[in-house]
Amino acid sequence: MSVETKKMANLAPFGGSFVDRVKSWPEQVKTFYNDVRTEMRKVTAPSWKEVRATTTVVVITVFIFALYFAVIDFVIQHGVTALFDYFRVH
């Protein structure tokens, strides 16, 4: 049986009585915080080079999308204006 399965087997089931669930709460909190600490030990901060590279990618992508939406907005704006002008004349 895996560690996770053993942990889950020790916890009161959802269908248990209210008292059982309240009694198991401290153990569940302790297990949760131990799991968080274990996972946080695996976390590493990115290097300065990685931060610069990903920031550059984000900034370039934002400008590309801004240009794309500006062009689309321009086309739609002039299309709607031309459509209104056409119906105003006729």
Residue, then its C-alpha position, 0 to 999 in steps of 0.5 A: m500500500s502506498v504512503e498516500t493510500k495509508k494516509m487516506a485510510n487513516l482519515a475518517p471517511f466523509g460519510g462518518s459521524f460528525v464527531d469522527r470528522v471533528k476528531s480527525w481534523p487535527e491529524q488532517v491539518k498536520t498531514f496537510y502542513n507536512d505535505v506542504r512543507t515536503e512540496m515546498r522543499k522541492v521548489t526552486a527559484p528561477s535563475w536571473k537568466e531565466v527570469r530575463a528570458t521569460t520576461t522578454v518573451v512576455v513583453i514581445t508577446v504582449f506587443i504582438f497581440a496589441l498590434y494584432f488587436a489594433v489592426i483588427d480594431f482598425v479593420i472592423q471600425h472602417g468596415v462598420t463605418a463604410l457599412f453605415d455610410y452605404f446605408r445612409v446614402h441609399 
